[in-house]
Amino acid sequence: MNYTLTDDDRKNLTLFIGECWHEWELYYSEEDKCTAFRCRNENCKLHNILLTPAGIGDVMDRKKQTFPTPSDQHAVFTKLVEVGKWEEFEHYLWNAYLNLDRYKNTSFILWNLESPERFCKLVSEYLKEEGK
Ligand SMILES: [Zn+2]
């Protein structure tokens, strides 16, 4: 299995942990007398600030390059516990470990902690299967 997160995975996980997956719209600000971008989501902190195309690129690139960091991994883990899905996910994870990497002499716990991206990819796959 390829553990690389796609943009689709990133979007699903970002929404799962309760953050905004910014989607941009162009608008004219009467107050500032200029055209700029903002996030479509009215509850987002980037809804009411002016962003240039370069500013958006910065926000988007940073998120895409860094997700998932260890703190994203922790946020995903915490959310799974919060919504009562940790035990079910743990079974899913255990099966993935047994099927894929058990014979590489890596302990299950170490295997879980060593790669935020693999952990997050498995959560994304789990959420997709669970949502079917
Ligand atoms: Zn947003």
Boltz pocket constraint, residues with backbone or C-beta under 6 A from the ligand:
constraints:
  - pocket:
      binder: B
      contacts: [[A, 20], [A, 21], [A, 22], [A, 23], [A, 39], [A, 40], [A, 41], [A, 44], [A, 45], [A, 46], [A, 47]]
      max_distance: 6.0
